[in-house]
């Protein structure tokens, strides 16, 4: 974490309780106990005019603002003004403090903004100021997250299509294979019921599969189509199912187009990124995961003082809970979920491509550990390696790491020599 700007350098402190239409703020001038309260309309004109008033009032001196957002319209508007230092916090933080300070459950906008102001003034040593990375890395971060969101939407469509087909047209699940493919979606747009499919000439169905890269087992598919019996003849079930399936099939085709466009743009940005050589060197970090790892670390080498900072922020590091003679470790709950998912998925993938990772995983399985527990522990190790490579701007070298394991007397080094 970067060194905090000293309290005396700020001319004023502001806590903002944000909302969709109107924000409530509480302001205290440095050295004064008096609190000024006000409301701010959520429009570009009002936000920038208010910021300019602050700039003029405090003669351009730094102003600290705390709000329960790490991204969003309010953040993007305020970060346009260099004299403002933003301190974003998790809403759970203020919620817990509100519960502690106001056990009655009292809540109001001015009360919330006062509480945020109090956190900013008296607990700023525990806060991390908002820092923007350079544009290319930030764009990679947004695009990789949005691409993953599109993939999740497609997955939802596939699940809904599967459920619908099981009710009236189960044969489609047998002959189509992966429903997320364009072939399956186009097939269902053309023949969404068994009756429509069996009415089609076999040569037309054969031509469809040839034209959509589905040449595998065409004759077996045609034979199965000819022999199939309808699950139900209920017109209500069939018509409703047909409409739903075709709607979802069209969505899948659209999503596939945008997922491909996202991936193409991500690949272009990744190839131009100065840290590309570092993150593409990790075993298993392919076209999908390497850009996500770049976005996870960013370009600012001072953003993470050590590997533990990354492990904690990502949620990979466990939380230790102790009381009396009892102490346990459990998974960290509050963290950026996509960030944790990135390291988790990479660690799982590395088992297939990295000898020491595979040995580690197999040893933990033999010891009775569960899959996700092992993967998180493996991700914990990988983050230490990645942080060192990132700090030194060096690509990962497996042989170099294995020599380090040998020097440290790691039991996995001995096991790897035997394999």
Protein Blocks (a to p, Z undefined) as FASTA:
>chain_A
ZZdddfklpmbdcdddddfkbccdddddehiabdcdddddddfklmmmmmmmmmmmnnop
acddddddfbdjklmmmmmpmkbccddddfklmmmmmmmmmmnopacfklmmmmmmmmmm
mmmmmpccdddddfklmmmmmmmmmmmmmmmmmmmmmmmmmmmmmmmmmmlmmmnopakb
mklmmmmmmmmcfklmmmpcfklmmmmmmmnopagoklmmmmmmmmpccfbfcfklmmmm
mmmmmmmmmmmmmmmmmmmmmmmmmmmmmmmpmklmmmmmpghiafklmmmmmmmnombl
klpmbfklmmmmnomaccdddehjbccddddfbdcfklmmmmmmmmmmmmmmmmklmmmm
mmmmmnopafklmmmmmmmmmmmmmmmmmmnopacdfklmmmmmmmnopaklmmmmmZZ
